[in-house]
Amino acid sequence: MKGSLLLLPQLFTSCDTIETLLRKSTHRGCQLQGTARPFTASMSHEKVPDTPVEVLVDLLTKAKKIAAGCGAVPEELKSHLQKALDISSGLDDYLENMTTPESEPLAELYKKTISHDWDQVFKEGKTTFRLPKECITGHVEGQTLKMLIHMSQARKVLEIGMFTGYGALSMAEGLPEDGCLVACELEPYLKEFAQPIFDKSPHGKKITVKTGPAMDTLKELASAGEQFDIVFIDADKPNYINYYNFIMDNNLLRLRGVICVDNCLFKAKVYLKDTTDSNGLALREFNEFISNDPRVEQVIVPLRDGISLIRRVSVTSQNSFSQCNTTDDEVFRGVKGRSILDRMHLDGKVAYVTGGGQGIGRAFAHALGEAGAKVAVVDMDQGKAETVAKELHLKGIHAISITADISRSDDVQRMVDTIVSKWGAIHIACNNAGINMNSASEETSLEEWDRTFNVNLRGTFMCCQAAGRVMLQQGYGKIINTASMASLIVPHPQKQLSYNTSKAGVVKLTQTLGTEWIDRGVRVNCISPGIVDTPLIHSEDLRPLVQRWLSDIPAGRLAQVTDLQAAVVYLASEASDYMTGHNLVIEGGQSLW
Ligand SMILES: C[S@@+](CC[C@H](N)C(=O)[O-])C[C@H]1O[C@@H](n2cnc3c(N)ncnc32)[C@H](O)[C@@H]1O
């Protein structure tokens, strides 16, 4: 019966109780009261139902009271009333308790907001409006917004109506490190209020608060060409429709962006016939406008006071499409209706990476997995292969580890058989394992030459052949070999004849297979990294060489393994289906100098 207490002010016995109860019933549809309205006492003892569920609880509580005092009411009706009250009053508590707890800065922000004397602030003229503390976005809604940010992988968010920043900080927590959130807020006082807590949170730096009327900020953002993945509208209700139209008309919403709108149920007033409340009517008109707008799809989620989720639909499904002078082709619609980024996804694909236990191979394994592929991490070193497979597993990627020496044909065949028996196919073969030994050419031993070629060229060939047979059978496959910038230039001053020559061989192997197998659906390409920053390179012996190399690289730095990740995903994806036998050189311009 906890929920029903919310509506019985006489039961509030301490500040703590009031605070706890308020937390469970945050007012999301709060109405700002301007200077024209007379100042009234604090609202905490005048808590009015503020969501459809709270309205139900209120009505059921009243009905129960009437029934209790009326002898003629059948027991069965009383019992139904009680059950209905239990169901409705328990909902918010249950959601609150089952939702992941908020972070410390959010808890602090909440406490500071609830305990602040907003009436006094208004009386002192520090805010234009008397701001009800219940305006704050609560815990459950805050976590919902954060979840939406994660789900949509948003990087840029716009919030219209920040108040003390609870929603802003919740969303910022869901953004990546380089994500940003612009919060529009009318009252400069609220920026000063929120900023110290933003500064305490590691996510606060992502938030920029713009004070003043939100429409002015929207115009400023539009003229700067800004675009957002998520827009959260939660300010003055009559202006919702203007904010929405401005955002849509000025493309402030990204192609696949989502607009979230708060208070779309407005205490059920949007659908109650006797509504006269201006905000309720504004929200009703807003909902109807959106549901008739061919540019978007919407769904209203009955969370708290209702959150509307609105997304732009494919331009081709809009009625207006046929009236425009547009060319209805794959460039416009996307190939099979998929945008260029969708075409880089590797969902459902099976990949392996040799030499996947460290360095470039590990980076490739992560990249392919992040793009959606299942990944077999192959390495001579069992421990390293297992560790990387575990890393992938931790990220929610299907991965296995295979121990194999790719210079041994039986190991190569076992690798391929293991993957096929586990996952039924091989779509992406990343033949990355290789070794590098240094010696002056006049001193290069046949043993060094053979060892280098056994792994770098013969081993790569065996992998191409074994995986290629599976792929030719499937009629589709992507082979990506790791060659080297050394296939193009002779890197100096280090002496590495066998390495350079073997890598030149990898390029020719790639070109030959790439042209021989393309008509049967198998593409073979290679990546030639420049000098990659690895722990080895920082050894005492190599440090002088690094200085020398840096002066040879237009980019002014060595390659990081992460610089190579997009290339492997591109070559593994259908977006590169017309590319075969290509040597994709990624060396910061070094081969051009
Ligand atoms: C419901 S509260 C926002 C709650 C907030 N989203 C949160 O997470 O706690 C509405 C806020 O909108 C602000 N506001 C109202 N009209 C505005 C306008 N025209 N421009 C910018 N902000 C406005 C108010 O000052 C108030 O802080």
The ligand as a Gaussian input file, in Angstrom:
#p B3LYP/6-31G(d) Opt

LIG

0 1
 C        9.937000      19.644000     -16.639000
 S       11.290000      20.656000     -16.409000
 C       12.599000      19.738000     -17.143000
 C       13.065000      18.605000     -16.336000
 C       14.381000      18.095000     -16.795000
 N       14.324000      17.578000     -18.146000
 C       14.975000      17.064000     -15.855000
 O       15.612000      16.132000     -16.347000
 O       14.842000      17.167000     -14.659000
 C       11.037000      21.939000     -17.545000
 C       12.180000      22.919000     -17.662000
 O       11.980000      23.632000     -18.869000
 C       12.421000      24.957000     -18.688000
 N       11.761000      25.800000     -19.702000
 C       10.484000      26.191000     -19.758000
 N       10.272000      26.951000     -20.834000
 C       11.432000      27.038000     -21.484000
 C       11.861000      27.682000     -22.679000
 N       11.031000      28.392000     -23.420000
 N       13.150000      27.558000     -23.042000
 C       14.010000      26.820000     -22.308000
 N       13.660000      26.200000     -21.178000
 C       12.389000      26.293000     -20.764000
 C       12.012000      25.268000     -17.286000
 O       12.756000      26.360000     -16.756000
 C       12.240000      23.964000     -16.563000
 O       13.489000      23.959000     -15.951000

